[in-house]
Each structure stands twice: as structure tokens, then as C-alpha cells.
Amino acid sequence: MSRFDAIDRSILRELQLDGRLTNQELADRVGLSPSPCLRRVRALESAGVISGYRAVVAQQEVGLSITAFVRLRLSSHATDTVEAVEAELRGLPEVVEAYVLAGDHDYLLKVVAESFASYEQLLRDRIRDIPSLASIETTFAFGVTKDPSPVPVP
């Protein structure tokens, strides 16, 4: 879907705020009856605009008190190397986000860990073994200024 009307945008905003809304609640909030509302949601899902629904877990409450942002630089950018690096990153559950970058570094990772010691263990046992790794830089976050928020639907 390349063009959204005001109702589609409203549906997207509401579901980002509360993905557990019933279809009836969503329909009431966006000013539709339930059937057309459900059709629109299904169309947004089919088009890949809505890619899933998740629970937001409080990181601290499950014992993950450390957040690290890790910048990686590779010594080789050959296709097979990049594919191996990205497969390795996808296989690390502690890496909760990973981005390909333009500029001085090749990847930015968001890593969560129970402690500095467990982060160090991850670094020693898994991250340093990533193929063609030239450098690793880590910055630790002391707090969250803004929690992940909804995408501002234009």
C-alpha cells in the first residue's frame, strides 16, 4: 500500500499504541464499523505495512540491566563475509537490534545483558569471533531518555 487515507493512518497509530485492541475497540476509535475496520487491518497486514504484534518486555524486570551499543568495523566486505557476519548477528539473542551503517562503522548493535561480566563474556566468546572483524567499540547506556515509540505515520 503506497497511499494511506486518514482512516488507515489512524488505524496504524492506534495499533502502535495498543496492539491488543479488539477489532470493536479499534473500529470505535477510528470511526468505522467492525467489518470495514477488520478488512482494512487485514489489507495493511497483507501489504506488509503491519509486520507483527509483540509484547514489550521491561528489560530491567527480567534481569537485563545492561544496555550496550556496539559499533563493528569489518576488514572485508565480500558478499560471503557480510552474509556470514549477518547470520552470526541474527543468531545472538543478546543482540536485540542490528543496523547496517554508512560511514566509519559497518554495523551498530543494541545488546542487552545481565551484567558487565556477562557482556564481557559475550564479547569474548561470540562477538570477537565474527568473521573479518577489524574493530569493536562499545558504549554503555546509563538510562533511557525516550522509550521506543510509534513510527510517525505521515
Phi and psi in degrees as a GROMACS rama.xvg file:
@    title "Ramachandran Plot"
@    xaxis  label "Phi"
@    yaxis  label "Psi"
@TYPE xy
-95.1715  -20.8356  SER-2
-123.959  132.544  ARG-3
-117.779  140.321  PHE-4
-92.1647  -179.409  ASP-5
-61.4872  -34.2754  ALA-6
-70.5806  -42.0262  ILE-7
-59.2823  -45.0775  ASP-8
-62.5477  -39.3474  ARG-9
-64.9776  -43.1447  SER-10
-58.7901  -46.688  ILE-11
-62.7955  -42.309  LEU-12
-62.9488  -46.2205  ARG-13
-64.8986  -43.214  GLU-14
-69.5541  -29.9698  LEU-15
-68.1417  -33.2212  GLN-16
-76.5213  -34.0801  LEU-17
-153.483  94.471  ASP-18
-72.3046  -5.59492  GLY-19
-97.1977  6.68708  ARG-20
-58.0537  139.3  LEU-21
-72.7744  162.663  THR-22
-60.5705  -37.8236  ASN-23
-63.6299  -44.9532  GLN-24
-62.9839  -43.3703  GLU-25
-63.1147  -46.0168  LEU-26
-58.2068  -43.5575  ALA-27
-61.483  -41.3052  ASP-28
-69.2927  -31.9727  ARG-29
-100.496  -0.849395  VAL-30
79.7229  34.6019  GLY-31
-123.773  164.957  LEU-32
-83.3327  161.792  SER-33
-56.9082  -43.1967  PRO-34
-62.3596  -50.9333  SER-35
-64.4674  -31.9687  PRO-36
-64.1379  -47.7535  CYS-37
-62.2324  -39.6148  LEU-38
-60.9914  -41.486  ARG-39
-66.9851  -42.2874  ARG-40
-61.8676  -45.8624  VAL-41
-61.6433  -38.1704  ARG-42
-66.2535  -40.7175  ALA-43
-65.1208  -37.472  LEU-44
-67.3967  -47.0572  GLU-45
-61.5011  -34.8903  SER-46
-78.7956  -5.75928  ALA-47
82.5244  5.9647  GLY-48
-70.4029  -42.9704  VAL-49
-98.0326  113.705  ILE-50
-100.582  -5.0549  SER-51
164.811  176.161  GLY-52
-132.356  135.979  TYR-53
-141.609  157.982  ARG-54
-89.1335  141.288  ALA-55
-93.3  116.36  VAL-56
-96.3172  132.294  VAL-57
-72.3219  107.341  ALA-58
-52.4207  -47.9933  GLN-59
-62.0335  -36.7432  GLN-60
-70.1957  -18.0155  GLU-61
-105.64  16.657  VAL-62
84.3672  16.4546  GLY-63
-104.338  82.8102  LEU-64
-86.4197  -10.1943  SER-65
-107.899  130.688  ILE-66
-121.319  125.022  THR-67
-123.228  140.725  ALA-68
-107.215  121.268  PHE-69
-118.191  125.916  VAL-70
-104.799  128.695  ARG-71
-114.79  141.64  LEU-72
-123.153  133.631  ARG-73
-99.3865  152.057  LEU-74
-91.2265  -15.4405  SER-75
-137.125  141.552  SER-76
-118.469  24.3196  HIS-77
-61.4779  146.758  ALA-78
-53.5372  -45.9727  THR-79
-65.439  -33.761  ASP-80
-67.4888  -48.1045  THR-81
-60.7991  -42.835  VAL-82
-62.4599  -39.9207  GLU-83
-67.1925  -40.9175  ALA-84
-61.6587  -48.8477  VAL-85
-67.2114  -35.0744  GLU-86
-64.6656  -41.8925  ALA-87
-62.4786  -44.5301  GLU-88
-62.8079  -42.4131  LEU-89
-64.209  -24.0495  ARG-90
-86.0154  -0.704433  GLY-91
-100.532  106.061  LEU-92
-63.1155  -24.6109  PRO-93
-70.5774  -21.9316  GLU-94
-84.6233  102.876  VAL-95
-91.9064  -16.0631  VAL-96
-148.761  145.841  GLU-97
-146.757  132.9  ALA-98
-127.368  140.416  TYR-99
-84.205  134.337  VAL-100
-114.45  158.443  LEU-101
-107.577  142.826  ALA-102
119.312  -147.169  GLY-103
-69.9112  -26.7631  ASP-104
-117.699  159.973  HIS-105
-96.637  -33.2006  ASP-106
-138.63  147.139  TYR-107
-121.695  124.917  LEU-108
-114.945  143.336  LEU-109
-106.064  119.995  LYS-110
-119.387  136.239  VAL-111
-115.385  144.907  VAL-112
-150.43  160.687  ALA-113
-71.7802  -35.0315  GLU-114
-155.82  170.72  SER-115
-62.1753  -37.4743  PHE-116
-63.4765  -41.9178  ALA-117
-70.2238  -32.5344  SER-118
-65.0621  -44.5777  TYR-119
-59.9861  -40.6906  GLU-120
-62.5776  -44.1295  GLN-121
-59.2802  -44.3994  LEU-122
-61.0347  -47.673  LEU-123
-69.0063  -42.1802  ARG-124
-87.31  -28.3129  ASP-125
-125.701  -50.3124  ARG-126
-68.6966  -42.0458  ILE-127
-66.0496  -16.4937  ARG-128
-87.7006  0.494877  ASP-129
-62.5796  133.878  ILE-130
-58.9585  140.481  PRO-131
57.5162  29.9131  SER-132
-76.0542  121.96  LEU-133
-96.789  -36.2817  ALA-134
-156.793  154.804  SER-135
-131.944  130.024  ILE-136
-128.317  131.102  GLU-137
-119.55  137.206  THR-138
-125.739  130.414  THR-139
-97.1031  137.312  PHE-140
-89.7204  134.47  ALA-141
-91.7473  -19.0696  PHE-142
-171.416  175.464  GLY-143
-110.62  122.661  VAL-144
-85.3323  -36.0224  THR-145
-144.751  121.471  LYS-146
-67.3136  158.434  ASP-147
-52.0312  134.727  PRO-148
-126.852  167.039  SER-149
-58.7312  149.737  PRO-150
-69.3338  129.401  VAL-151
-73.052  100.841  PRO-152
-72.1656  118.504  VAL-153
